[in-house]
Amino acid sequence: MSWISEAVQKVRDATNEPRAKYSDSRVIEYLEDASALVMGELQTMHDGPNAIRWDLTVEADKYQYQLPPHVQRIFGIFKANDRLEAQWHVEPRGRDSWLSPGVLFDNNQISFVPIPNEGETYHVWARVNGEIKLASGPLDAASTASSLILDPPTLGSLDPRDMGYAGSVVRVTDANGKAEERHVSASSTDGVECTLSVAPDLTIDPAGGTYELVPVLGKLYMLALALQAALLTMRPDVPQSRTLAVERSLAQVMRQLRLSATKLNGYGHFARGDTWQNHVRIHNPNRR
């Protein structure tokens, strides 16, 4: 079973409805909403776990540049050598600095004031917010181990924006059924097909294979999305007595996700706001 199909089934299991209320495509939309909610909470509470890096080349007389669509926070903008060692960086100083702001983050743009050296290429590190368009379908025959060309999906829909999948995960299954997952470092689209740059290169042959675009963090994250999506589908007209069990299960899963994400890059023992007292309340909701 594919990631998306399994996630849809988990949503239906959590709602425990005798008859399907929503189509698969509608449930996928709820899973996408849930991803923004769950990853938004994880990213806000600690520095990690999912980041992207892209290259920004300064053009002549241009000071505004478009951010990738799913950026939540910029970590740094720096000039690096071929070993990714920082040589110098652009420092945000604020609008009221008498030295000029340096770099500004206005809505979905990066603005340089003053304009840095023309022709220089910067590495930009950023954190993503969890928004994703889930999709699966066939790979184009021109796909390679480092560059995947996605044909129109058979399930879900592709993000129509450039860099829409930067920071997400693509699962590739070859003609023999072997699967590998890779980090997506960049993506572009012509409105029909989507091209992904992946790292590291695949070790399987993508020719004749399939793709599936999924969020990061694996099985536990899938369960959190399914439980959150189930609540989104149930809350309009389902009694609280039915949603309570799903809410408790989601609380347990979210706590484990917070702890796992905090440990991922060695940032500490607890996410902010999460302590052993919260853990006790999850297992005993009557405790005050």
C-alpha positions in Angstrom: 0.0 0.0 0.0 1.3 3.5 -0.9 2.0 6.2 1.8 -1.0 8.2 0.7 -3.4 5.3 0.5 -2.3 4.1 3.9 -2.8 7.6 5.4 -6.3 7.8 3.9 -7.2 4.5 5.4 -5.9 5.6 8.8 -8.1 8.6 8.7 -11.1 6.4 7.9 -10.1 4.0 10.7 -9.9 6.9 13.2 -13.3 8.3 12.2 -14.9 4.8 12.5 -17.8 5.7 10.3 -20.0 2.9 8.9 -20.1 4.7 5.5 -17.4 6.9 3.9 -18.4 10.5 4.3 -15.7 12.0 2.0 -14.0 10.8 -1.2 -10.3 9.9 -1.2 -9.4 13.2 -2.9 -11.2 15.2 -0.1 -9.5 13.2 2.6 -6.1 13.9 1.0 -7.0 17.6 1.2 -7.6 17.2 4.9 -4.3 15.4 5.3 -2.6 18.4 3.6 -4.3 20.8 6.0 -3.2 18.5 8.9 0.4 18.6 7.7 0.5 22.4 8.0 -0.9 22.2 11.5 1.3 19.4 12.8 4.6 20.6 11.3 3.8 24.2 12.2 3.6 23.2 15.8 6.8 21.1 15.7 8.8 23.8 13.9 7.6 26.6 16.2 8.7 24.7 19.4 12.3 24.1 18.5 15.0 24.7 15.8 14.5 21.8 13.5 14.0 19.2 12.2 13.4 20.0 8.6 15.4 22.6 6.6 16.1 23.4 3.0 19.0 25.1 1.2 18.8 26.8 -2.1 21.2 29.0 -4.1 20.3 32.7 -4.7 22.3 34.5 -7.4 22.4 38.3 -7.1 21.4 40.0 -10.4 22.3 43.5 -11.6 20.1 46.3 -10.2 17.7 43.8 -8.6 17.2 43.9 -4.8 14.0 41.8 -4.3 13.9 38.0 -4.7 11.1 35.5 -4.3 11.2 33.1 -1.4 10.2 29.4 -1.9 6.5 29.1 -1.1 6.8 27.1 2.1 9.5 29.0 4.0 8.8 29.6 7.7 12.1 31.1 8.9 15.5 32.0 7.4 18.5 30.7 9.3 21.2 32.3 7.3 22.4 33.8 3.9 26.1 33.3 3.3 28.7 33.0 0.6 30.5 29.6 0.7 33.3 27.7 -1.0 32.9 24.3 -2.6 33.1 22.7 0.8 30.2 24.8 2.1 32.5 26.7 4.4 31.1 30.1 5.1 33.4 32.9 3.8 31.1 35.9 4.6 27.4 36.4 5.2 24.7 39.0 4.8 23.5 40.2 8.2 20.0 41.6 8.9 20.4 44.8 10.9 16.8 46.1 11.0 15.1 48.9 9.2 16.2 51.5 11.8 19.9 50.8 11.5 22.0 53.8 10.3 24.1 51.3 8.3 21.0 50.3 6.3 19.0 47.2 6.9 21.3 44.7 5.1 18.6 42.2 4.3 14.8 42.3 4.9 12.2 39.6 4.9 9.0 41.2 3.6 6.1 38.8 3.3 7.3 36.3 0.7 10.4 38.2 -0.5 14.0 38.7 0.4 15.1 42.4 -0.1 18.8 43.4 0.0 19.6 47.0 1.1 22.2 47.7 -0.1 22.4 45.3 -3.1 25.3 42.9 -2.6 28.0 42.1 -5.2 26.4 41.4 -8.6 26.9 37.8 -9.8 27.6 36.4 -6.3 25.7 33.2 -5.4 24.6 32.8 -1.8 23.5 29.7 0.1 20.2 30.3 1.9 19.2 28.0 4.8 15.6 28.0 5.8 13.0 26.1 7.8 9.7 24.9 6.1 6.2 25.2 7.5 4.8 21.8 6.6 2.6 22.7 3.7 2.6 20.1 0.9 0.5 18.9 -2.0 0.4 15.1 -1.7 0.7 13.2 -5.0 1.7 9.9 -6.6 2.0 8.8 -10.2 4.4 7.6 -12.9 7.9 8.8 -13.5 8.8 10.2 -16.9 11.3 8.0 -18.9 13.8 10.9 -18.9 14.2 10.8 -15.1 17.7 10.2 -13.8 19.2 9.3 -10.4 19.5 12.9 -9.4 16.7 14.6 -11.3 13.2 13.1 -11.4 10.6 14.2 -13.9 7.1 13.6 -12.6 4.2 13.0 -15.0 0.7 14.1 -14.0 -0.4 12.2 -10.8 -2.9 9.4 -10.6 -3.6 10.2 -6.9 -3.6 13.7 -5.4 -2.4 16.8 -7.3 1.0 18.5 -7.9 2.0 21.8 -6.5 1.9 24.3 -9.4 4.7 26.5 -7.9 8.4 26.4 -8.4 10.2 25.1 -5.2 6.9 23.8 -4.0 8.4 20.5 -2.9 11.8 21.8 -1.6 12.4 20.2 1.9 9.9 17.4 1.4 10.5 13.7 0.7 10.0 11.7 -2.6 9.5 8.0 -2.5 10.6 6.3 -5.7 9.7 2.7 -6.5 11.4 1.0 -9.4 10.0 -1.5 -12.0 11.0 -4.4 -9.7 9.2 -3.0 -6.6 12.2 -1.7 -4.7 11.7 1.7 -3.0 14.0 4.4 -1.9 13.3 7.8 -0.3 15.2 11.0 -0.9 15.3 14.6 0.3 14.0 17.1 -2.3 16.5 20.0 -2.5 14.7 21.9 -5.3 11.7 21.6 -7.6 10.4 23.4 -10.7 7.3 23.0 -12.8 6.0 24.0 -16.3 2.4 23.6 -15.2 2.1 20.0 -16.3 5.3 18.1 -15.3 7.3 18.7 -12.2 11.1 18.2 -11.9 12.8 17.4 -8.6 16.4 17.6 -7.6 17.1 14.9 -5.0 20.0 14.3 -2.7 21.8 12.0 -2.5 21.4 10.3 -5.9 19.2 7.2 -6.1 20.8 3.8 -6.3 17.9 2.3 -8.2 16.9 3.0 -11.8 13.9 5.3 -11.9 13.0 4.4 -15.5 9.5 2.8 -15.5 9.0 3.5 -11.9 6.6 5.6 -9.8 6.9 8.5 -7.4 5.1 9.5 -4.3 5.5 13.0 -2.6 5.1 12.7 1.1 6.0 14.8 4.3 9.0 14.1 6.4 9.5 12.2 9.7 8.1 8.9 8.6 5.4 6.6 10.1 4.8 8.5 13.4 4.2 11.7 11.4 1.7 9.9 9.2 -0.2 8.8 12.2 -0.3 12.3 13.6 -1.6 13.6 10.2 -4.2 10.9 10.0 -5.5 11.7 13.6 -5.5 15.4 13.0 -7.3 15.0 9.6 -9.8 12.7 11.3 -10.6 15.5 13.8 -11.0 18.0 11.0 -13.5 15.8 9.3 -15.4 14.9 12.5 -15.7 18.2 14.3 -18.5 19.9 12.2 -21.2 17.4 13.2 -19.8 14.6 15.4 -20.5 14.6 19.2 -17.5 15.4 21.4 -17.8 11.9 23.0 -16.7 10.4 19.7 -13.8 12.9 19.1 -12.4 12.6 22.6 -10.6 9.3 22.0 -9.1 10.6 18.8 -7.9 13.8 20.6 -6.2 11.7 23.3 -4.5 9.5 20.8 -3.3 12.6 18.9 -1.9 14.1 22.2 0.2 11.0 22.8 1.5 10.9 19.2 2.3 14.6 19.2 4.3 14.4 22.4 6.4 11.6 21.0 6.9 13.6 17.8 8.0 16.6 19.8 10.5 14.6 21.8 11.8 12.8 18.7 12.2 16.0 16.7 14.0 17.7 19.7 16.5 14.8 19.8 17.0 14.7 16.0 19.6 17.5 16.0 20.7 17.4 19.6 18.8 20.5 20.8 17.9 19.3 24.2 15.7 17.1 26.4 12.3 18.8 26.0 10.5 20.9 23.5 9.4 24.2 24.9 6.2 23.8 27.0 6.6 20.0 27.2 7.4 18.4 30.6 6.8 15.2 32.4 3.6 16.8 33.9 2.1 17.1 30.4 3.0 13.4 29.8 1.1 12.4 33.0 -2.0 14.4 31.9 -2.0 12.6 28.6 -2.4 9.3 30.3 -4.6 10.6 33.1 -6.8 13.4 31.6 -8.6 13.9 35.0 -5.4 14.9 36.7 -5.2 18.7 37.5 
